[in-house]
Amino acid sequence: MRRLVVAAVVVLVAAWLVSAEEVVRAARQDDAAPADAIVVLGAAQYNGHPSPVFRARLDHAAALYRRGFAPHILVTGGVGAGDTVSEAVVGRRYLIAAGADSAAVVGIATGRSTEPSLQAAADWIRAHGGRRTILVSDDFHMLRLSITARRLGLSPLGSPARLSPIAANKRLELGYLLAESFKAPIAYLVTR
């Protein structure tokens, strides 16, 4: 019995190490290429202004849009507890103020977490005849986003916001990378 327990622990640790390696690999890779849409995952907003993390994501998406990678930017994010406006609305306003064409920026205020937000974005993209999508979020989030997007019928390309305050703080980033090393396998097993 003891050997069985030890073997199980060794297998679990090995699986976790593989997961951690994949999370880091996806975090360090930028696959931006021509796509049907850019999807920005929401983050906190404060009184109608994007948080520094959200602003970094939006700025990165705006740069991809200006470089002609996709004709549309979809901004996700619902209304947080105590808020009166959604992250999607705040992000849309920010991108338009930054020079993006208002017809090209779509706010999708459905969902307050990754899967419902991506589901709503996938529905919009497929309804407009597309599948290939650039996903913009923080680097630690890329693997789980790609897993979820594939399960929702998209062809995802990860493009992390390198100037996020999280990426600038290596200790904070390490905590997020470690958390994702547990969340990504769960997403792989649980996501529809």
C-alpha positions as CSV (number, residue, x, y, z in Angstrom):
1,M,0.0,0.0,0.0
2,R,2.8,2.4,0.9
3,R,4.4,1.9,-2.6
4,L,1.1,2.7,-4.2
5,V,0.8,5.9,-2.3
6,V,4.4,6.9,-3.1
7,A,3.8,6.1,-6.8
8,A,0.7,8.2,-6.8
9,V,2.5,11.1,-5.2
10,V,5.3,10.8,-7.8
11,V,2.8,10.8,-10.7
12,L,1.0,13.8,-9.3
13,V,4.2,15.8,-8.8
14,A,5.4,14.9,-12.3
15,A,2.0,15.9,-13.8
16,W,2.2,19.2,-11.9
17,L,5.8,19.9,-13.1
18,V,4.6,19.3,-16.7
19,S,1.7,21.6,-16.2
20,A,3.9,24.3,-14.6
21,E,6.4,24.0,-17.6
22,E,3.5,24.4,-20.1
23,V,2.1,27.4,-18.3
24,V,5.5,29.1,-18.3
25,R,6.1,28.2,-22.0
26,A,2.7,29.6,-23.0
27,A,3.4,32.8,-20.9
28,R,6.7,33.4,-22.7
29,Q,5.3,32.9,-26.3
30,D,3.5,35.5,-28.4
31,D,1.7,33.9,-31.3
32,A,0.0,37.0,-32.7
33,A,-0.8,36.5,-36.4
34,P,-3.7,37.6,-38.7
35,A,-7.0,36.7,-37.1
36,D,-10.7,37.3,-37.3
37,A,-10.8,39.1,-34.0
38,I,-8.7,40.2,-31.0
39,V,-10.3,39.2,-27.6
40,V,-9.2,41.2,-24.6
41,L,-10.0,39.5,-21.3
42,G,-11.4,42.0,-18.8
43,A,-9.8,43.0,-15.5
44,A,-10.7,45.5,-12.8
45,Q,-12.0,49.0,-13.6
46,Y,-12.2,51.8,-11.1
47,N,-15.0,54.4,-11.5
48,G,-15.0,54.0,-15.2
49,H,-11.2,53.8,-15.7
50,P,-9.3,50.6,-16.4
51,S,-7.0,49.4,-13.7
52,P,-3.3,49.3,-14.6
53,V,-3.5,45.6,-15.5
54,F,-6.6,46.2,-17.7
55,R,-5.0,49.2,-19.3
56,A,-1.9,47.1,-20.2
57,R,-4.2,44.5,-21.9
58,L,-6.1,47.2,-23.7
59,D,-2.9,49.0,-24.9
60,H,-1.6,45.7,-26.2
61,A,-4.8,45.0,-28.1
62,A,-4.8,48.5,-29.6
63,A,-1.2,47.9,-30.8
64,L,-2.2,44.7,-32.4
65,Y,-5.2,46.3,-34.0
66,R,-3.1,49.2,-35.4
67,R,-0.7,46.7,-36.9
68,G,-3.6,45.2,-38.8
69,F,-3.8,41.8,-37.1
70,A,-7.6,41.8,-36.9
71,P,-10.6,43.9,-38.0
72,H,-12.3,43.7,-34.6
73,I,-11.4,44.0,-30.9
74,L,-13.8,42.3,-28.5
75,V,-13.5,43.5,-24.9
76,T,-15.0,41.1,-22.3
77,G,-15.9,41.6,-18.7
78,G,-19.1,42.0,-16.7
79,V,-20.1,44.3,-13.9
80,G,-18.1,43.6,-10.7
81,A,-19.5,43.7,-7.2
82,G,-20.3,47.3,-6.3
83,D,-19.7,48.6,-9.8
84,T,-22.2,50.4,-12.0
85,V,-20.5,49.8,-15.3
86,S,-19.0,46.7,-16.9
87,E,-15.3,46.1,-17.7
88,A,-16.4,45.7,-21.3
89,V,-17.9,49.1,-21.5
90,V,-14.9,50.7,-19.8
91,G,-12.5,48.9,-22.1
92,R,-14.5,49.8,-25.2
93,R,-14.5,53.5,-24.3
94,Y,-10.8,53.4,-23.6
95,L,-9.9,51.8,-27.0
96,I,-12.1,54.3,-28.9
97,A,-10.5,57.2,-27.0
98,A,-7.1,55.7,-28.0
99,G,-8.1,55.9,-31.7
100,A,-9.7,52.6,-32.5
101,D,-12.6,52.7,-34.9
102,S,-15.8,52.6,-32.8
103,A,-17.4,50.2,-35.3
104,A,-14.5,47.8,-34.8
105,V,-14.6,47.7,-31.0
106,V,-17.3,45.4,-29.4
107,G,-18.0,45.3,-25.7
108,I,-19.2,41.9,-24.5
109,A,-20.4,42.4,-20.9
110,T,-21.4,38.8,-20.4
111,G,-19.5,36.9,-17.8
112,R,-17.4,37.7,-14.8
113,S,-14.9,34.9,-15.3
114,T,-12.8,33.4,-18.1
115,E,-15.2,30.7,-19.4
116,P,-18.4,32.7,-19.7
117,S,-16.5,35.7,-21.1
118,L,-14.8,33.5,-23.7
119,Q,-18.1,31.7,-24.5
120,A,-19.8,35.0,-25.3
121,A,-16.8,36.1,-27.4
122,A,-16.7,32.8,-29.3
123,D,-20.5,33.1,-30.0
124,W,-19.9,36.6,-31.5
125,I,-16.9,35.5,-33.5
126,R,-18.6,32.4,-35.0
127,A,-21.8,34.4,-35.7
128,H,-19.6,36.7,-37.8
129,G,-18.0,33.7,-39.7
130,G,-14.7,33.5,-37.8
131,R,-12.7,31.2,-35.7
132,R,-9.1,32.4,-35.6
133,T,-8.7,34.6,-32.5
134,I,-5.9,36.5,-30.8
135,L,-6.3,36.3,-27.0
136,V,-5.0,39.2,-25.0
137,S,-4.5,38.9,-21.2
138,D,-1.6,38.6,-18.8
139,D,1.1,36.1,-19.6
140,F,0.2,33.6,-16.8
141,H,-3.3,33.3,-18.2
142,M,-2.4,32.2,-21.8
143,L,-2.4,28.4,-21.4
144,R,-5.8,28.2,-19.7
145,L,-7.3,30.7,-22.1
146,S,-6.1,28.7,-25.1
147,I,-7.5,25.5,-23.6
148,T,-10.8,27.1,-23.0
149,A,-11.0,28.8,-26.4
150,R,-10.2,25.5,-28.2
151,R,-13.0,23.8,-26.3
152,L,-15.3,26.6,-27.5
153,G,-14.5,26.0,-31.1
154,L,-12.0,28.8,-31.6
155,S,-8.5,28.7,-33.1
156,P,-6.6,30.7,-30.4
157,L,-3.4,32.6,-30.7
158,G,-2.0,33.9,-27.4
159,S,-0.5,37.3,-27.2
160,P,0.3,38.3,-23.6
161,A,0.3,42.0,-22.4
162,R,4.0,42.2,-21.6
163,L,3.8,45.6,-20.0
164,S,1.3,44.5,-17.3
165,P,2.2,45.5,-13.8
166,I,2.0,41.8,-12.9
167,A,4.7,40.9,-15.4
168,A,6.9,43.7,-14.0
169,N,6.7,42.2,-10.5
170,K,8.5,38.9,-10.7
171,R,7.4,37.7,-7.2
172,L,3.7,38.5,-8.0
173,E,4.0,36.9,-11.4
174,L,5.5,33.7,-9.9
175,G,2.4,33.4,-7.7
176,Y,0.1,33.7,-10.6
177,L,2.1,31.2,-12.7
178,L,2.0,28.7,-9.8
179,A,-1.8,29.2,-9.4
180,E,-2.3,28.6,-13.2
181,S,-0.2,25.4,-13.0
182,F,-3.1,24.0,-11.0
183,K,-6.0,25.8,-12.9
184,A,-4.9,24.9,-16.4
185,P,-5.2,21.1,-15.9
186,I,-8.5,21.6,-14.3
187,A,-9.7,23.7,-17.2
188,Y,-8.5,20.9,-19.5
189,L,-10.5,18.3,-17.6
190,V,-13.6,20.4,-16.8
191,T,-14.2,22.8,-19.6
192,R,-16.9,21.7,-22.0
